[in-house]
Amino acid sequence: MARIKVVWTGEGTYPYATGGVSTWADLLIKELKNIDFVLLPIMMHPYMQTKYELPPNVVDTINVPLWGTEEPTEYIRNIPFSQIYQAKINTQKSKDIRRFEPILLKVLDHIYRVDEDMEGLGDALFEFYEYFLEYDYYEVFRSEEVWDIYKSYVLHYYYGQENPPSLFDMIEGLRYLFRFFISLLPQLPQAPIYHSSAAAFCGLPCIIAKKRYKSRYLLTEHGIYIREQYLFASRQQLPLRTKEFLLGLITTVSKLNYYFADVISPVCNYNKRWEVRWGVPESKIHTIYNGIDVLKFRRYEVERDPRPTVVMVARLDPLKDIETYIRCAAIVAKKVPDVLFKLYGPVVNEEYYNKCQDLVQELKIENNFSFMGPTSNPAYAYNEADVVMLTSISEAFPFAVIEAMACEKVVVSSDVGGTKEVLEGYGFIVKPKDYEAFSKHVIYLLQNPQIAQEMGIKARRVIVEGFTTEDMVNNYWQMYKRLYDEYEAQYEGIGYE
């Protein structure tokens, strides 16, 4: 049987960061040994170090750093610097701005919701891709001609409105386009399938490959990207018009991914409801749940603190709402004075970490709360616990929940994403940020260890019967075969049996 080639794309995840999406990608790629994967990760900067050992079936990696370089193509395209320099000289002589102008205007029409032509926008981005195969990206975007086109459009759009954009707003908007559209620059290999892990900028190369090679596009949604970005923007102190531009850009990119994806595979049915709300036909959606290795994640004895222990495995990030976990610890400590709350996870937001440390001191629970740092062995961490918690305000189908359940731990989780689809009846589900409700369930479980143990045994049974690595990998293998057959059929090829 011929080996299928898949180009996998991600944004801020595998193989340069840990977390749920990276865990999923690592499992998928390592288990599907008969698939050749090309990785196309969108990165913060070109100096990031891999967090995972890549298996032999990863045949290439095309890194796409958005920041940290003045010459984006230097790190993205496998071409000599002399060729980059020559393109820069040629662009300085002649940019053919008349060719670029309608592309830019089409993008701006969608950011500002003047137009809603996804097919036409896809064609424009393909023209964008081809244009920058000839011309230097930096020289064009930093040119006076492009600035004038962009500035004229924005000022015309806001003409007569209150609070027109400032010079800062306009500079920020063009800077967002310059940085985020670097994701359109890499030279893309021909492959039957492109697979994006988000309806985000990492999906744009998948759209280009579909236009250029007729590749089939599979989109897996973990969190709902557009929702999470709106939550992120709401916490940022951005000027009104800057935020308006950013959210318009994000909305446009998400809708474009939804439109061009051949199949959308959310990791839970909760995501499906959001996708349908954003106009995705139900016929396009095929839910594939995450799965885990139930031999790795199981109950076993560990050296642990004899105190009643609560564990959460989550990165230090506002979306994980660590503050609610800390406030819950303070309430529980009043009823169970020797309780110990442990938090395992990397610091991804230093300011937020400092805020959480201050809250622990403010509530005077230094003896009841420990920041444990990142762990390479979450199964061990879960087995230290009497109760496992998750306080996120946004999730899709969190690995932390199903991993802990597989370890026979009762989980108390916020009602986010598809958590209810696996946890309901086998743990406790709480409204996000309701630390008093979290505390009530944790106290009950710590005071009734026999009930917690019985619930944990039932929880593992649920995972073993439907949320294993084998289930997940087989579902993706079947999906890849289906998409490969569709790709081959376009060329009158023969698919797999």
N, C-alpha and C positions, 0 to 999 in steps of 0.2 A: 504494500500500500504506500502510495506517495505521501511524503510529509507535507502537512499544511503549514504555510507561513502566515503568521499573525503579527501585525505591528500593534503593540500595546502602548497606549499613551496615558499619562497621568500628570497631575499638577500638584507639586509640593508634597509628593508621597514617595512611593517605591521608586528606586531603591535607596533614596537619600534621606528618608525620614521614617520613623516608626509610627504605628497607629493602626486603626482598623482597616483602612484601605490598603495599606502596605501589607498587613497580615494576609488579607484576601489575595492580593496579587502574588505574594510569595508562595502561598499554598497552590494557587491555580497554575502558576508557571512551573513549579517544581513537580507537581503531580502529573501534568500533561507532558510527559517526556517525549511523546511522539509528535509534538508541535514545535516548530522552530519559531522562537519569539525574537522580534526586534523591539527593543525598548526605546521609547521616545518620551523621556521625562521632561516636563517643564519645571525649571529650577529657579531658585532665587538668584544664585550667582554661580560662576563656573568653578568655584573652589570647594564645593561640598564633597564630603566623603560618603561612600556607600555604607549603609547600615546592614546590608544583607550580602551573603555570599551567593553570587549568581551561578545558577546551574549551567551545565554544558549546552542545554538547548536554547540558551540566550545567545544568539549568533551575532548580535550587534547591539550597540547602544548609541543613540543619537541624542546627546545632551543639548538642551535648549535653555540656556540661562537668560532670564529677562533683565537682570541687573548685573552690575559689576563689570561691565565692559563697554568701551566706547565704540568698538567695532563688532556688532552682533554676529556678523557672518564668520568672524574669525574662529568662533567656537562651535558653530553650527554646521558649516559646510566643509567638507573634506577637500579643500582646495588650497593651493599655495598662497601665501600672503601677497606675493607679487601679482597674482590674479585679482585679489581684492583691491590692491593699490591701483591697478590698471582700470578697474571698474570705477573707482573713485575719480580718477583723472577724466575718464570718458564722461562721467555724469556731470562733472564740473563744466565740461564743454557744452553738453547738451542733455537736458533732462527729459525732454518730450513731456512737459507738464500738461499739455492738452490731452494726452492719453491718460495721465494719472488723475486729472481733475474730476471726471465723471465717477471714478471709483470712490474717491473721497466723499463726494457729494452724496452718493448712494448710501454710504455708511452713515453719514451724518443724518440723512433723512430718516433712517431707522432708529438711530439713537434718540432723536427728538420726536419719534412717533409720527412723522409726516407721511411715511410710507410703510407698507406692510407686505412687501413683495419678497418673500423669502427665496423664491427661485431666482429672482433677479439679483438679490443680494449675494446668493451663492455664486452666481456667475461673476459678479463684481469682485468677490474675494479670490476667485480663480484667476481673474485678470490681474489682480493685485499680486498674486503669487508669481505669475509669468512676467509681469513688469519688473519685479525685483530679481529675476534671474538675469536681467540685462543691466539694471541700474543699481547704483549704490544706495542702500537703505538710509544710511546716516545722512548722506549729502542731500537726498531728496527731502526727507522729513525736516531737516534743519534749514531748508532753503527759504528765502524770503517769499518766493512765489507760493509755496504751500501754506505758509503762515497767512498770507493775504487772502487766499481762497477760504481757508478755515475761519479766519477772523470775520470776513465779510458775511459768511453764512450765519455765524453765531449772532452777530450784531443785527442782521436782518430778521432772524427768528425772534429775537427779544425786542424788536423795535416797538416802542409804545407801551411796553410792560413795565411795571414797577420792579425795582431791584434788578436792573440789568447786570449781567456778569461783569466782574472786575477783570483787570488785566491778569491778575493771579488766577482767577477761574479759567480764563481762556488758555493760559499757559499750561495749567494742570491738565485740562482736557486733552490738549494735543500731546502732552507728555504721556498720558494714559494710552492713547492710541499708539504712540511710538513704542512704548515698552511692551504692551500686551500683544500687539500684532507681530512682534518678533516670532511668536509661535507659528506664523505663516511662512517663515523663511527657510526652514530646513529642506534639504534635498530629500525627497521622499522615495523610499524603495517601492518597487512594484510588489504588491502582495494581494492575495485574494480577499483578506479580511483585515480591517482596521478596527481596533477595539479600544474605546475610550472609557476611562473610569469616572468621568463626570461630564455633565452638560456645560462645559466650561471652555476656556481657551485651548485646553488640550484636545478638544474635539475638532478644532478647526483644521488640523492636518488630515483628519479622517474625511472631512468634507472635500478637501482638495484632492485626496486620493480617489474618492468616489468620482469626482469630475474628470480626473486625469486618466485613471486606470480602470474605472468601473468597479473598484473595490467595494465589497459589502461592508457596511458600517454597523457595528454592534456597540450600543451605548449601555453601560452598566451604571445605574444611579445608586450610590450609597446614601449620602444625604442629598436633599434637594438643593442643588447648588445655588439657585436663585434665592431661595428662602434664607439660606445661611449667609449669603452675601448681604442681603437686606438687613439681617440681624447685626452683622458686623458693621455695616455702614451706620446703623442707628446708634452705635456706641462711639463712633468717631466724631470728633469735633471738626467736621468739615464745613466750609461755607456752603450755603444753600445751593448755588448754581454748580459748584464743583461736585457736590453729592448727586445732584440731578443728572449731570452728565455721566458720572460713574455708574449709577444705577440704570440709566438708559443703555449704556454699553453692555453691562452684564445681562440685562433682560434680553437685549438683541442677540447676544451670543448664545444664551440658553435656548431661546426660541428657534434659532438657526439649527442648533444641534438636534432639537426635537424634530424639526422638519426633515432633515436629511438622514437621520438614523434609519436604517432598515428595520432594526429590531431594538427595542428599549427593554432592558432587563433590570428592573428595580430589584433590590434585595429584600423587599417586603411589599405587601399590598398597600400599606400606608402611603408609600411613595407613589403608587399607581394612581391614587386619588388626586394627588397634586399634579401629576402629569396630564391626566384627563382634563383637569381644570385649566391647564395651560394649552389645551387644544390638541393633545396627542390622541389620535384614534385608538380605541381600546384594542383593535385588531393588531396594532404594532407592539403591544406590551406583553411581555412574557416574564413573569416573576421567577427569579432564581434565588432562593435563600442562601445565605452564608452557611458554611459548614465548618466543623472543627474535627481534629484528631481526638477521638474519645479514648484512645489508649494513652495519649499524652495528658489529656485533661480528665483526671479521675481523682477520686478520693484516696489519699495516702497519708501516712503519718509523717510529720515534720517536727523539727525542733522549733517550738513556738513559745511565746510568752504565756505563762499560765493565766494571765488576766483575761477577762472577757474581751474579745477582740473583734473589731469591725474593720473590714478592708475595702478600699476602693482602688481600682487600677484605672488611672486616667491622667492625661497630660495636664499640666498647669496652664489652663486656658479658660477664658471667660465662658465659652460654650459649655464647658464641663461643670460650671457653677460650683466651684470648690467652696465658695463662701457658704452655701447651703449645707454642705457636708460638715464644715467647721461649726456652724450654728447648731446643727443636729448633735454634734459631739458634746457641746456645752449643755444642752438640755438632758441628754442621756446621762451625762456624768453626775447630774443631780440625783438621779434615781439609782444609778449603778456607779458609785464613786471610783471604783478601780478600773473602769472601762478604758480600753486603749483603741483609738481610731488611727489606722495607718493609711497613708496615701502613697501609692506607688505610681510614679510617672515622671516624664521629663519636664523640665521648665522650658516652655516655648514662648512665654511672655514674662520677661523679668519684672516688669512693673506690676503685673497681676500677682506674681509670686510674692513680691514684697507686701502687697496689699493683704494677701492671705496670711502671711506671717504676722503682720500687725494685728489682724483680727484674732488670731490665736492668743496673742499677748493681751489684747484688750479684754477678751472673755476669760482670761486667766485659766486656760486649760493646757498649759505647756506640758503638764504631766499626763495628759490624756490624749495628746495628739502628736503624731510623728510624721514629718515629711521624709519619706524613705528614698526618694530619688527614683530613677528609672530601674526597671527590672528586666532581665533577659529570660526570666523564668516565672511568668505569671501564674502557672499552675501551682508552684510552690507558695506564691503569695496568697492565692485563694485558700489553700489548705492551712494557712495560718489563722483563718477567720472562723468565727462562729456565725457571722452574718456578713454578706457582701452587699455593698451599696453602689448605685450609680445615680448621680444627681444632675445629669446633663439637661440643658434646655433645648438641645437639638441633637438628634441622632437619626440614623436610618434603621439598621438592624444590628445593634452593637455586639461585637465579639465578646466584650466583657461580660455580658449577661449570659450568653450561651456557654462560654467557657466556665464560668462559675457554677452554672447549673450542672454541667457535666462533672464537676468536682463534688457534686452532692451538697452544694451550698444553697441555702435559701437566699434569694436576692430581693432587695427592696429598691425599686427603680422608679425614676420619674416616668410619667406617661408620655413618652416621646417616640416618634417614628413607629417602627413595627414591633416595639418591645412587647406590647400587649399580645401580639400574635403568637408569641412563644411562652410568655411568663404568666399570663392570666390563669389563675387556678393553681399555680405552682410557686408563687411568690407573692409579693405585694407591689402594687402599682399606685403611685402617688402623683398628684398634680405637681408640675415643676415649681420649684422654689418654696414649696410648703414644708419648711423644716420641722414644724410642729407635728405634721402627719408622719413624716419620715421617722421622727423620734418616737412616736407612739408605737409604730410597728417594730422598730429596733428594740425598744425596751421589752415589748411583749416576747420577742424571739429570744432575747438574752435571758429572760426570766422563765422561759419554757423551752429548754434545750431539747427535750424529747420531741416536741412538736416540730422544732426546726430541723431535727435530724430526719424525721419522717417526710417532711416536705422536700428536703434535699434529695432523698432517695427517689421520690416520684419525679422530681425535676430532671434528674439524670436520665430516667427512662424516656422522657419526652425527647431529649436531645439524641439519644441513641437510635430512636425510632424514626428520625426524620431530618436531622440537622448535622449530619456527619460530613467529613471531607469527601467521602466517596459519593454521597448524594450530590453535592455541589459540583464536583469535578465531572461526574457523568453528565449532568445537565448541561454544563458548558461544552463538553465534548460533542454532545448531540447537536447543540446550537452551532458550533463551528462547522460540523459536517453539513448541516443544512445550508449554512451561508456559503460554504465552499461549493456545494452543488449548484446553488443559484448563480454564483460567479462563473463557474464553468459553463453553465447553460447559456450564458450571454455569448460565449464563444463557440457554442455548439460542442462543448466538451462533455466528457463522461464523468459523472460524480461518483461518490462512494456508495456502496451498497449498505 
